[in-house]
Amino acid sequence: MPLLNPVKNIFVLKTNDFSCNSYLIKGKTNALIDSGSASCIPEHISMLKELNLVPEDIDLVLHTHGHYDHFQADKIYVNAKNLMSEFDATHLAEENPEFTRTRNKSFYPKISSFLKENQLIKLNDFNLKVIFSLGHTKGSVCFFEPDKKFLFSGDTIFCHTIGRTDLMSGSFEEIKNSVKKLSELETEFLFPGHGNLVLGKKENKENFAFIKKNFF
């Protein structure tokens, strides 16, 4: 698939397999929001090459949660620090296949530090606020840029739907509360963990309204 660049210095590493959408924030510090599954690695390397980057140039990987399709590709980012919520990271440390949904022998990254609720992460011209968004997993988080109104929503909310809640530690009531909390943000760019982006203030309001009407 072509390399998408919806806004300045943000690139979408999107493949045709079951991997997540990975988002590259490019600058003095190169960071990824989720890295993807192992199957996406060759295509991601090719996309990085288009930007004159190699995996060793990635400094940071921020994880929305601890499912395999969001972390397995960490293994090529050997110079990056990996951040995740403590709840989900604990299951990675235990190499828990029921929680992470891995099959056979999987790569489990070492998490450098735990994300904290309302933590601010400065990345070049962006300031990402960590918002805990329980429901898909007990440790799911989103990243919100309040000035530029970007929301990296992981598997909590997508275009016209929400994340699964029938997996280990999932909860429909918790994701309902999380979506309500996220809907109160002034989002103009929704960057979900899978599927299509939602671009525009009006479009994002309509997306939240559609989800509330059809799922809650």
Secondary structure, DSSP 8 states (H G I E B T S, - for coil): ---EEEETTEEEE--SSS---EEEE-SSS-EEE----GGGHHHHHHHHHHTT--GGG--EEE-S---GGGTGGGGG-TT-EEEEEHHHHHHHHTT-HHHH---SS-------EEE-TT-EEEETTEEEEEEE-TTSSTT-EEEEETTTTEEEEETTB-SS-B---SSTT--HHHHHHHHHHHHTS--SEEEESSS--EESHHHHHHHHHHHHHHH-
